[in-house]
């Protein structure tokens, strides 16, 4: 098994990634950013958090967005709607900022030094990428083993391989951090 992330003495993590691997991450993160959409009220230039409220109070019809922003209270629709109204815009902003940091630090690959905070952001974004891709592909615990036995000529092999690779990346980063 390849090692992409290693702990750096004194703190932080070193990432070693080929140009080809970096281009896959860039493509997936760009798709995630497109899915998340732009900020509700535009960027702030005063350094303060965006306190806008979401007009959306229901779970998205898009299964990926529903997975990334699930109901907080499954048994209480009114409480869940109110919670979403006050939190979704900030959660989206956080996911967008995290994804953008991954793009900014990744560059064209090579050797990249991440401080501990950046490594945590990478971990959250890798998790979001896995959730998004896994949802789009319909991956469940039951289907995962069958997916790993696909023929290399099957057109579904590449996206499933990307999902598997994201799993290895996430696990490798967790091991490097802890």
C-alpha positions in Angstrom: 0.0 0.0 0.0 1.3 3.4 -1.0 1.9 6.1 1.6 0.9 9.6 0.7 0.9 11.3 4.1 3.7 11.1 6.7 3.9 12.9 10.0 6.6 15.6 10.2 8.7 15.8 13.3 7.6 18.9 15.2 4.1 18.9 13.7 2.3 18.9 10.5 2.1 16.3 7.7 4.0 15.8 4.5 2.0 14.9 1.4 3.6 13.3 -1.6 1.4 13.1 -4.6 2.1 12.7 -8.3 0.8 15.2 -10.9 -1.7 12.6 -12.1 -3.0 12.0 -8.6 -3.2 15.7 -7.9 -5.3 16.2 -11.1 -7.8 13.6 -9.9 -8.2 15.4 -6.6 -8.5 18.8 -8.3 -11.2 17.5 -10.6 -13.2 16.0 -7.7 -12.8 19.0 -5.5 -13.9 21.3 -8.3 -17.0 19.2 -8.9 -17.7 19.4 -5.1 -17.4 23.2 -5.2 -19.7 23.4 -8.2 -22.2 21.2 -6.3 -22.0 23.3 -3.1 -22.7 26.5 -5.1 -21.6 30.0 -4.3 -22.0 31.9 -1.0 -25.6 32.9 -0.2 -24.8 36.6 0.2 -21.4 37.0 -1.4 -17.9 37.0 0.1 -17.2 39.2 3.1 -14.1 41.4 3.1 -14.1 42.4 6.8 -12.9 39.0 8.2 -16.2 38.4 10.0 -18.2 35.2 9.6 -21.1 35.2 7.2 -24.2 35.3 9.4 -26.7 34.9 6.6 -29.6 32.5 7.1 -30.7 30.0 4.6 -34.1 30.3 3.0 -33.9 26.6 2.5 -35.5 24.6 5.3 -35.8 21.2 3.7 -33.5 18.4 2.7 -32.2 18.7 -0.8 -33.7 16.6 -3.6 -30.1 15.9 -4.7 -29.0 12.8 -2.8 -25.5 14.0 -2.4 -26.5 17.3 -0.9 -29.0 15.5 1.3 -26.0 13.3 2.5 -23.7 16.3 3.1 -26.5 18.3 4.8 -28.8 15.8 6.5 -31.7 16.6 8.8 -30.7 17.3 12.3 -33.9 16.0 13.8 -35.4 13.2 11.8 -38.5 12.9 14.0 -39.2 16.6 14.3 -39.6 18.3 10.9 -40.2 21.8 12.4 -37.1 21.6 14.6 -35.1 20.3 11.7 -36.3 23.1 9.4 -35.4 25.7 11.9 -32.0 24.2 12.6 -31.3 24.1 8.8 -32.4 27.7 8.4 -29.8 28.8 10.9 -26.9 26.5 10.1 -26.9 25.4 6.4 -25.3 28.6 5.0 -22.5 28.4 7.5 -21.9 24.7 6.9 -21.8 25.3 3.1 -19.4 28.1 3.6 -17.2 25.9 5.7 -17.2 23.1 3.2 -16.4 25.5 0.4 -13.5 27.1 2.3 -12.2 23.6 3.1 -12.4 22.5 -0.5 -10.7 25.7 -1.6 -7.9 25.2 0.8 -7.3 21.7 -0.6 -7.0 23.2 -4.1 -4.8 26.0 -2.9 -2.4 23.7 -1.0 -2.4 20.9 -3.6 -1.0 22.8 -6.6 0.3 20.3 -9.2 1.2 17.7 -6.6 4.8 16.9 -5.6 5.8 17.3 -1.9 3.5 19.5 0.1 3.8 20.4 3.8 0.5 20.8 5.6 0.3 22.2 9.2 -2.0 20.3 11.6 -4.9 22.6 10.9 -4.5 22.2 7.1 -4.3 18.4 7.5 -7.6 18.4 9.4 -9.2 20.4 6.6 -7.9 17.9 4.1 -9.4 15.1 6.2 -12.8 16.8 6.2 -12.7 17.4 2.5 -11.6 13.8 1.7 -14.5 12.7 3.8 -16.9 15.0 1.9 -15.5 13.7 -1.4 -16.0 10.1 -0.4 -19.6 10.8 0.8 -20.4 12.6 -2.4 -18.9 10.0 -4.7 -20.2 7.1 -2.7 -23.7 8.5 -2.8 -23.6 9.1 -6.6 -22.3 5.6 -7.2 -24.8 4.0 -4.8 -22.1 2.4 -2.7 -23.3 0.5 0.4 -21.5 -2.0 2.6 -23.4 -4.7 0.7 -22.3 -3.6 -2.8 -18.7 -2.7 -1.9 -17.3 -6.2 -2.3 -19.0 -6.7 -5.6 -17.6 -3.5 -6.9 -14.1 -4.5 -6.1 -14.6 -7.5 -8.4 -15.5 -5.5 -11.5 -13.8 -6.2 -14.8 -11.2 -3.5 -15.7 -13.1 -2.9 -19.0 -16.4 -2.1 -17.2 -17.0 1.6 -17.5 -17.9 1.8 -13.8 -14.4 0.7 -12.8 -12.8 4.2 -12.9 -15.3 6.0 -10.6 -15.3 3.0 -8.2 -11.5 3.0 -8.2 -11.5 6.7 -7.5 -13.8 6.0 -4.5 -11.5 3.2 -3.3 -8.4 5.5 -3.7 -10.1 8.3 -1.7 -10.7 5.7 1.1 -7.0 4.8 1.1 -6.0 8.5 1.1 -8.3 9.2 4.0 -7.0 6.3 6.0 -3.4 7.2 5.3 -4.0 10.8 6.6 -5.7 9.5 9.7 -2.8 7.2 10.4 -0.3 10.1 9.9 -2.3 12.4 12.2 -2.7 9.8 15.0 
